[in-house]
Amino acid sequence: MSRSGLRERLRYRFDNTMSRGAPALIGLLGVASAVLVLVFGSIGYLARPDKEWGVGKTLYMALLRTLDPGTVSADEGSAFWVFPMFAATIGGIIIVAALVGVITTGLDAKLVDLRKGRSLVVEEGHTVLLGWSEQLFTIISELAVAKESERRPCVAILAERDKVEMEDEIRGRLGSLSGLRVVCRTGCPTEQADLDLVNPQDAASILVLTPEVADADASVIKTLLALSSRTWEGEPPHVVAAIRKAQNLSPARLAGGDNASVVDVDDLGARLVVQSSRQAGLSVVCTDLLDFGGDEIYLRPEPGLTGVPFGVALFAYETATLIGLRRRGQVRLNPRSDTRIEAGDELILLAEDDSTIRMAAAPLRPAAPHAIARPVRLQVRPERVIMIGWNTRSVKIVKELDNYVAPGSRVQVAAAQPDIEKQVKALAAELQNLHTAYQICEPTDRDSLETLGIADFDHVIVLADDTVGPEKADSQTLVTLLHLRDMESRRNENYSIVSEMNDERNQRLAQVTKADDFVVGSKLISLLLAQLSENRHLSAVFKQLLEAEGAEIYLRPAEGYVALGQWIDFATVIEAARLRGETAIGYRVMADAEKPPSYGVRLNPPKTEQIAMTHADRVIVLAED
């Protein structure tokens, strides 16, 4: 038998009621008010000898005195009437005061709870971002542009940070977002209960951001496992993620399942560095293709072109450029000119917006076929490349470079770490076309750079130091670039320079160095993730564009396509490229190569646009080699 007395049991129940929060306390005060009105109202009714008021009115008058202390001042009569009403007023003052305190405390608690970001996001068709990193700001700004045509678009963010701090930082970095609503919630992306806060079930897509920690891939893989282990009602949303180390790519894809697109950050960064070092302006072209502000890649069926050869279909659109086909799930960029479009094929088109993709009334033929130049056979010769600096992507960069250069080419590594020489020598056994060499060099030291003989090289690659923080690494890269450009101008030398940058904001500072390309890996990865979140099928398109096999982007001398100095339409350029088995997608005016933001690059011009190209200008094409 319990030894607890009635007093202890009542106190225990009272404590439990109090612990339930403001709603329970308000209910308790309501009961107390009802008891107060009932008790003193009944006493007042019995105390009135005239019984002028009935029970109901007496209780109502007691309620008025409970809620309004001033009412009791008008009471007259016997002490048996005045005293109960006065007691009801005193009790009412206490209860109302307690009620105000409870409501105030409850509102404060609710505001604190809202600040914690633990309420459910009730949205449909929204984009979910899991985690927090610098990628987030680029992705949000791109999604704001991509979703301008949508009604009340929303992005929901789940990260282990304070909700208000996240919102303040986003507002401070990005400002107005053109109608895009950003909702932040605090929680762990690997916990199912926290994932429920951002309502992934009704999301259009989910992006798993790469955290800025030492073992970032493990965190991404764990989040992918949390998503794939959920029970989805209907078709699950498309998941996009990025992995830093190639050895973690297979586990990440296994964790994400068939519904996830996983990007290899280092592999993509290495490909961009190599291709940009050999194609001045390529990073600008890639940025234009990946962001939502310029021309983008779209996939759409066009039954009206069924049976039409690809070479003829190139002239079917005035404000869109046909670059390939997607047939039975397989992407074919720059197919043979005589490839006929089949029923069920999707056209891969470059356009400013999907609303601008409209077939012309009649095929647009070249207006100046006489200006098409004879194909010039490009001489393939060995190349000399110097790579200043060393990081985790260096081995991949050298191996990727080996896929592009002619036999007998040479790459020289200049870095401050003497132990790298063994890696460079060991790497030589895996290469087919490249010879390797190593020289100790401090990239930020002018005297050390002077010993490299930069003028003997065709291409210069400056790598970011990943043993220090991103800001310090960018600062070191800027110093190296300034030294190189000063050496070039003083000696009247000419060589292309491509450099890695961690932060896009530092790229703007670097414009004074006039480097041919700045590969801002984090930004390009963020742009790619945003693109894949909007269209999962673009993964195969960009993969093919950035691989050594298949069609790639080239910026080639205009003199190999059209007569120089003559006004021609862009349709003539397309025809000139078609005759060479290539697909023209734009051109670059080298006179504007130092003018941001396009740096002279013009993608997807109207086919009737008139241009007069010079010896320095380039035609941008998709080609096999």
C-alpha positions in Angstrom: 0.0 0.0 0.0 1.3 3.4 -0.9 2.5 5.5 2.0 1.9 8.8 0.2 -0.8 10.9 1.8 -3.5 12.9 0.1 -1.4 16.1 0.3 1.5 14.5 -1.5 -0.7 13.0 -4.2 -2.4 16.3 -4.8 1.0 18.1 -4.9 2.3 15.4 -7.3 -0.7 15.9 -9.7 -0.3 19.7 -9.4 3.4 19.4 -10.4 2.5 17.2 -13.4 -0.1 19.7 -14.5 2.3 22.6 -14.2 5.0 20.8 -16.2 2.6 20.5 -19.2 3.2 24.1 -20.1 1.1 27.1 -20.9 -2.0 25.3 -22.3 -2.4 23.2 -19.1 -1.8 26.3 -16.9 -4.4 28.3 -18.7 -6.8 25.4 -18.4 -6.1 25.2 -14.6 -6.7 28.9 -14.2 -9.9 28.6 -16.1 -11.1 25.9 -13.8 -10.1 28.0 -10.8 -12.0 31.0 -12.2 -15.1 28.9 -12.7 -14.9 27.6 -9.1 -14.4 31.1 -7.8 -17.4 32.4 -9.7 -19.6 29.5 -8.7 -18.7 29.6 -5.0 -18.9 33.3 -4.4 -21.8 33.7 -6.8 -23.8 31.1 -4.9 -23.0 32.7 -1.6 -24.0 36.1 -3.0 -27.3 34.7 -4.3 -28.1 33.2 -0.9 -27.1 36.5 0.8 -29.6 38.6 -1.1 -32.9 38.7 0.8 -34.9 40.2 -2.1 -33.9 37.5 -4.6 -34.3 40.2 -7.3 -31.7 38.4 -9.4 -31.9 34.8 -10.4 -29.0 32.3 -10.0 -27.8 32.9 -13.6 -27.6 36.7 -13.3 -26.0 36.4 -9.9 -23.3 34.2 -11.3 -22.9 36.5 -14.2 -22.4 39.5 -11.9 -19.9 37.5 -9.9 -18.0 36.8 -13.2 -18.0 40.6 -14.0 -16.5 41.4 -10.6 -13.8 38.7 -11.2 -12.8 40.1 -14.5 -13.2 43.8 -13.7 -12.1 44.9 -10.3 -13.9 48.3 -10.7 -17.3 46.7 -10.7 -17.3 46.0 -7.0 -17.2 49.8 -6.2 -20.9 50.1 -7.1 -22.0 47.3 -4.8 -24.5 48.2 -2.0 -26.4 46.2 0.5 -25.7 43.9 3.4 -22.2 42.7 4.2 -23.3 39.2 3.3 -23.6 40.4 -0.3 -20.7 42.9 -0.5 -18.1 40.5 1.1 -18.5 37.6 -1.4 -18.4 40.0 -4.3 -15.3 41.6 -2.9 -13.7 38.2 -2.3 -14.5 37.2 -5.9 -12.8 40.5 -7.1 -9.7 39.8 -5.1 -9.5 36.2 -6.4 -10.1 37.5 -9.9 -7.2 39.9 -9.6 -4.9 37.0 -8.6 -6.1 34.7 -11.4 -5.9 37.4 -14.1 -2.4 38.4 -13.0 -1.4 34.8 -13.1 -3.1 34.4 -16.5 -1.1 37.3 -17.9 2.1 35.9 -16.6 1.4 32.4 -18.0 0.5 33.9 -21.5 3.6 36.0 -21.5 5.8 33.1 -20.5 4.1 30.9 -23.1 4.7 33.4 -25.8 8.4 33.7 -24.8 8.7 29.9 -24.8 7.1 29.8 -28.3 9.4 32.4 -29.6 12.4 30.5 -28.3 11.0 27.3 -29.8 10.6 29.1 -33.2 14.1 30.3 -32.9 15.2 26.7 -32.5 13.7 25.9 -35.9 11.9 22.8 -34.8 8.6 23.3 -36.5 7.4 21.3 -39.6 7.9 22.8 -43.1 4.5 22.5 -44.8 5.5 22.9 -48.5 5.1 20.9 -51.7 7.4 20.8 -54.7 10.2 22.6 -52.7 13.9 22.1 -52.8 15.6 20.7 -49.7 19.2 21.5 -48.8 20.8 19.3 -46.2 23.9 20.7 -44.5 25.8 24.0 -44.5 28.8 25.1 -46.6 29.9 27.8 -48.9 28.1 25.9 -51.7 24.8 26.9 -50.2 25.0 30.6 -51.3 25.7 29.9 -54.9 23.0 27.2 -55.1 20.4 29.4 -53.5 21.2 32.3 -55.8 21.0 30.0 -58.8 17.7 28.5 -57.7 16.3 31.9 -57.3 16.9 32.6 -61.0 15.8 29.1 -62.1 12.5 29.3 -60.2 11.5 32.9 -61.2 8.6 31.5 -63.3 7.2 29.3 -60.5 4.5 30.4 -58.0 5.8 30.9 -54.5 9.0 28.8 -54.8 10.6 27.6 -51.6 14.0 26.2 -50.4 14.1 24.4 -47.1 17.5 24.1 -45.3 18.3 21.7 -42.5 21.6 22.2 -40.8 23.1 21.9 -37.3 23.2 25.7 -36.9 20.9 28.3 -35.2 17.9 29.1 -37.4 18.1 32.8 -36.9 21.9 32.9 -37.6 21.4 30.9 -40.8 18.6 33.3 -42.0 20.7 36.4 -41.1 23.8 35.1 -43.0 21.7 34.2 -46.1 20.0 37.6 -46.0 23.4 39.4 -45.6 25.2 37.5 -48.3 22.4 37.3 -50.9 19.9 40.1 -50.2 16.8 39.9 -52.3 16.1 36.5 -53.9 13.4 37.5 -56.5 10.5 35.9 -54.7 12.3 32.7 -53.6 11.4 31.9 -49.9 14.1 30.4 -47.8 13.1 28.4 -44.7 15.7 27.3 -42.2 15.4 24.5 -39.7 17.9 23.3 -37.1 18.6 19.6 -37.0 21.0 16.8 -38.0 20.5 15.7 -41.6 21.3 12.1 -40.6 18.5 11.8 -38.1 15.1 10.7 -39.4 13.1 12.8 -37.0 15.1 15.9 -38.0 14.7 15.1 -41.7 10.9 15.1 -41.2 11.1 18.8 -40.3 11.8 19.8 -43.9 9.2 17.5 -45.3 11.3 15.6 -47.8 8.4 13.4 -48.8 6.8 16.3 -50.8 10.1 17.9 -52.0 10.9 18.1 -55.7 14.6 17.4 -55.1 17.1 17.1 -52.3 20.7 18.5 -52.4 23.2 17.1 -49.9 25.9 19.7 -49.3 29.5 18.8 -48.7 30.3 20.1 -45.2 33.6 22.0 -44.6 35.1 19.4 -42.2 38.0 17.0 -42.5 36.0 13.8 -43.2 33.3 15.5 -45.3 32.6 12.4 -47.4 31.6 10.3 -44.4 29.0 12.9 -43.5 27.6 12.9 -47.0 27.4 9.1 -47.2 25.7 8.9 -43.9 23.1 11.5 -45.0 22.6 9.5 -48.3 22.0 6.4 -46.2 19.5 8.2 -44.0 17.6 9.3 -47.1 17.7 5.9 -48.9 16.5 4.1 -45.8 13.3 6.1 -45.5 9.9 4.7 -46.5 8.7 6.9 -49.3 5.1 7.2 -50.4 5.2 7.1 -54.2 8.2 8.2 -56.2 11.0 9.6 -54.0 12.5 12.9 -54.8 15.8 13.2 -56.8 18.9 13.4 -54.6 22.0 15.2 -55.6 25.3 15.1 -53.7 29.0 15.7 -54.1 32.0 13.6 -53.0 35.5 15.0 -52.6 37.6 11.8 -52.9 37.3 9.4 -55.8 37.6 6.3 -53.6 34.4 7.3 -51.8 32.4 7.6 -55.0 31.3 4.0 -55.2 30.2 3.8 -51.6 28.3 7.1 -52.0 26.5 5.9 -55.1 25.6 2.6 -53.3 24.3 4.6 -50.3 22.3 6.9 -52.4 20.7 4.2 -54.6 19.4 4.6 -58.1 17.6 7.8 -57.2 20.8 9.7 -56.4 23.2 11.6 -58.6 26.7 11.8 -57.0 29.4 14.1 -58.3 33.1 13.5 -57.9 34.4 17.0 -56.9 38.2 16.3 -57.3 37.7 14.5 -60.6 35.6 17.3 -62.1 38.0 20.0 -60.8 40.9 18.1 -62.4 39.2 17.9 -65.7 38.3 21.6 -65.7 41.9 22.6 -64.9 43.3 20.5 -67.7 40.8 21.5 -70.3 41.0 25.2 -69.3 44.8 25.1 -69.5 44.6 24.0 -73.2 41.5 26.0 -74.1 41.7 29.7 -73.0 38.2 30.8 -72.1 36.8 27.3 -71.4 35.9 28.0 -67.8 33.8 31.0 -68.9 32.0 28.7 -71.3 31.4 26.1 -68.6 30.1 28.7 -66.2 27.7 30.0 -68.8 26.4 26.5 -69.4 26.0 25.7 -65.8 24.5 28.8 -64.3 20.8 29.8 -64.8 21.6 33.4 -65.7 22.8 32.7 -69.3 22.2 29.9 -71.7 21.3 26.5 -70.4 20.9 23.0 -71.6 17.4 21.6 -72.1 16.1 18.2 -73.2 12.8 18.1 -75.0 11.1 15.9 -77.6 10.3 17.4 -81.0 8.0 15.1 -83.0 8.1 17.5 -85.9 11.7 16.6 -86.6 11.3 12.8 -86.6 13.1 11.4 -89.6 15.1 14.6 -90.1 19.0 14.2 -90.3 20.8 15.8 -87.4 22.7 18.1 -89.8 19.5 19.5 -91.2 17.9 19.9 -87.7 20.8 22.1 -86.7 19.0 24.9 -88.7 15.5 24.2 -87.3 15.7 26.8 -84.5 16.4 30.5 -84.6 17.1 31.2 -80.9 18.2 27.7 -79.8 21.2 25.5 -80.7 20.9 21.8 -81.2 23.9 20.0 -79.7 22.9 16.3 -79.4 20.3 13.6 -78.8 19.1 11.5 -75.9 18.0 8.2 -77.3 16.7 5.4 -75.0 18.5 7.0 -72.0 21.8 7.3 -73.8 23.3 10.8 -74.5 24.9 11.4 -77.9 26.5 14.9 -78.3 27.6 16.0 -81.7 26.3 12.9 -83.5 27.1 12.3 -87.2 25.4 14.8 -89.5 23.5 12.0 -91.2 22.1 10.6 -88.0 18.3 10.7 -88.3 16.1 11.7 -85.4 13.9 8.8 -84.3 10.5 8.8 -82.6 11.0 9.0 -78.9 14.3 10.9 -79.1 14.8 13.9 -77.0 16.7 16.8 -78.5 19.5 18.4 -76.4 19.3 22.1 -76.9 21.2 25.2 -75.7 18.8 28.1 -75.1 18.4 31.1 -72.9 15.1 29.8 -71.6 12.8 26.9 -72.4 10.2 29.5 -73.6 12.5 30.6 -76.3 12.8 27.1 -77.9 10.5 27.4 -80.9 11.0 25.9 -84.3 11.4 28.4 -87.1 8.8 28.6 -89.9 11.4 27.2 -92.3 15.0 26.0 -91.9 17.5 28.8 -91.6 20.1 28.3 -94.3 23.6 29.9 -94.3 23.5 33.3 -96.0 27.2 33.3 -96.9 28.3 29.8 -97.9 31.0 31.3 -100.1 32.7 32.6 -96.9 33.2 29.0 -95.6 37.0 28.4 -95.4 38.6 25.2 -96.4 39.2 22.8 -93.5 42.7 23.3 -92.1 44.4 20.2 -90.8 45.6 21.0 -87.3 49.2 20.1 -86.6 49.5 18.0 -83.5 52.8 18.7 -81.7 54.2 17.9 -78.3 53.3 20.4 -75.6 55.2 21.7 -72.6 53.3 22.3 -69.4 54.5 23.5 -66.0 52.4 22.9 -62.9 53.2 25.3 -60.0 52.2 23.9 -56.7 50.8 20.5 -55.5 47.6 19.3 -53.9 45.3 16.3 -53.7 44.2 16.8 -57.3 47.6 17.0 -58.8 47.9 13.3 -59.7 44.5 13.3 -61.4 45.4 16.5 -63.3 48.6 14.9 -64.7 46.8 11.7 -65.7 44.0 13.7 -67.3 46.5 15.8 -69.2 48.1 12.7 -70.5 44.8 11.9 -72.3 44.9 15.1 -74.4 48.5 15.8 -75.3 50.6 14.4 -78.1 53.3 11.8 -77.5 56.5 13.4 -76.4 54.8 16.1 -74.4 56.3 17.2 -71.1 55.0 18.3 -67.7 57.2 19.8 -65.1 56.1 20.1 -61.5 57.4 23.0 -59.4 56.5 22.8 -55.7 58.0 23.5 -52.3 57.7 20.0 -50.9 60.8 17.9 -51.7 59.1 14.6 -50.9 56.8 15.1 -54.0 59.6 14.2 -56.3 59.1 10.5 -55.6 55.4 10.7 -56.5 56.2 12.5 -59.7 58.7 9.9 -60.8 56.4 7.0 -59.8 53.6 8.7 -61.8 55.7 8.6 -65.0 55.2 4.8 -65.3 51.5 5.3 -65.6 51.6 7.9 -68.4 51.5 7.3 -72.2 52.3 10.6 -73.7 53.8 12.7 -71.0 57.4 12.9 -69.6 57.6 14.2 -66.1 60.1 16.4 -64.3 60.3 18.0 -60.8 61.9 21.1 -59.5 61.8 22.6 -56.0 60.1 26.0 -56.1 58.4 28.3 -53.6 55.4 29.6 -55.6 55.2 32.9 -53.9 58.9 33.7 -54.1 60.0 35.8 -57.1 63.6 34.6 -57.2 62.4 31.0 -57.1 59.9 31.6 -59.9 62.7 33.2 -62.0 64.6 29.9 -62.0 61.7 27.9 -63.7 62.2 29.2 -67.3 58.5 29.9 -67.7 59.0 31.1 -71.3 59.9 27.6 -72.4 56.4 26.3 -71.6 53.2 26.6 -73.6 50.8 26.4 -70.6 51.1 27.3 -66.9 48.9 25.7 -64.3 48.9 27.3 -60.8 47.3 25.0 -58.2 45.8 26.1 -54.9 47.5 24.9 -51.7 45.0 22.7 -49.9 47.2 22.4 -46.8 46.1 25.8 -45.6 42.7 27.5 -45.4 40.9 28.6 -48.6 41.5 32.3 -48.0 45.2 31.9 -47.4 45.5 29.6 -50.4 43.8 32.2 -52.6 46.1 34.9 -51.3 49.1 32.8 -52.2 47.7 32.1 -55.7 47.2 35.9 -56.3 50.8 36.6 -55.3 52.1 33.9 -57.7 49.9 35.2 -60.5 51.1 38.8 -60.1 54.7 37.6 -60.2 54.1 35.6 -63.4 52.3 38.4 -65.2 55.0 40.9 -64.3 57.7 38.5 -65.5 55.7 38.0 -68.8 55.3 41.7 -69.4 58.9 42.6 -68.6 60.3 40.0 -71.0 57.6 40.3 -73.6 56.8 36.6 -73.3 53.5 34.9 -74.1 52.0 31.8 -72.4 48.6 30.8 -71.1 47.9 30.7 -67.4 45.1 28.8 -65.6 44.8 28.9 -61.9 42.6 27.4 -59.2 40.6 29.6 -56.9 38.6 28.6 -53.9 36.4 31.7 -53.5 34.6 33.5 -56.4 35.1 36.8 -54.6 38.8 36.4 -54.9 38.5 35.8 -58.6 37.2 39.3 -59.0 40.4 40.6 -57.2 42.5 38.4 -59.5 41.3 40.1 -62.7 44.3 42.5 -62.6 46.6 39.5 -63.2 44.8 38.8 -66.6 45.1 35.1 -66.2 43.4 33.2 -69.1 41.1 31.2 -66.8 40.3 31.0 -63.2 38.8 27.6 -62.2 36.7 28.3 -59.2 36.0 24.7 -58.4 33.6 25.2 -55.5 31.4 27.5 -57.6 31.3 25.2 -60.6 30.4 22.3 -58.4 27.6 24.3 -56.8 26.3 25.3 -60.2 26.3 21.7 -61.4 24.4 20.6 -58.3 21.8 23.2 -58.9 21.4 22.1 -62.5 21.1 18.5 -61.6 18.5 19.3 -58.9 16.3 20.8 -61.6 17.0 18.1 -64.2 18.6 14.8 -63.3 19.2 13.8 -66.9 21.7 16.6 -67.4 24.3 14.5 -65.4 25.1 12.4 -68.5 25.4 15.5 -70.7 27.9 17.3 -68.5 29.8 14.0 -67.8 30.4 13.6 -71.5 31.3 17.2 -72.1 34.1 17.0 -69.5 35.5 13.6 -70.4 38.4 13.0 -72.7 36.3 10.5 -74.6 33.4 11.7 -76.8 32.5 15.2 -77.8 34.1 18.0 -75.9 34.2 21.8 -76.0 36.9 23.4 -78.1 37.7 27.0 -78.8 39.4 26.9 -82.3 40.8 29.7 -84.5 38.1 31.3 -86.6 40.3 31.2 -89.8 39.8 27.5 -90.0 36.0 28.0 -90.5 35.2 31.2 -92.3 36.8 34.0 -94.2 38.2 36.7 -91.8 37.0 40.3 -92.0 33.7 39.5 -93.8 30.3 40.0 -92.3 28.5 36.7 -92.1 25.6 35.2 -90.2 26.1 32.6 -87.5 24.3 30.0 -89.6 27.3 30.1 -91.9 29.6 29.3 -88.9 27.3 26.4 -88.0 27.5 25.0 -91.6 31.3 25.4 -91.6 31.5 23.4 -88.4 29.1 20.8 -89.7 31.3 20.1 -92.7 34.1 19.3 -90.3 31.9 16.9 -88.3 31.5 19.4 -85.5 28.7 21.4 -83.9 29.2 25.2 -83.4 27.6 26.6 -80.3 29.1 30.1 -80.2 32.2 32.2 -80.6 34.7 34.3 -78.6 35.8 37.8 -79.6 39.3 38.1 -78.2 39.1 41.9 -78.3 36.7 41.6 -75.4 38.6 38.8 -73.6 39.3 40.9 -70.6 35.8 42.4 -70.2 33.7 40.7 -67.5 31.4 39.0 -67.1 31.4 37.2 -70.5 35.1 37.8 -71.4 34.2 37.9 -75.1 32.3 34.6 -75.0 29.0 34.5 -76.9 27.0 31.3 -76.7 23.9 30.4 -78.7 23.7 33.6 -80.8 20.7 33.9 -83.2 21.5 32.2 -86.5 20.9 35.4 -88.3 23.3 37.4 -86.1 26.0 39.1 -88.2 29.6 38.8 -87.2 33.0 39.7 -88.7 35.7 37.5 -87.2 39.4 38.3 -86.9 42.6 36.2 -86.7 42.5 36.2 -82.9 38.8 35.2 -82.6 37.7 31.7 -81.8 34.7 29.5 -82.8 33.3 27.4 -79.9 32.5 23.9 -81.1 31.7 20.4 -79.9 34.1 18.0 -81.5 35.6 14.5 -80.9 39.2 15.8 -80.7 
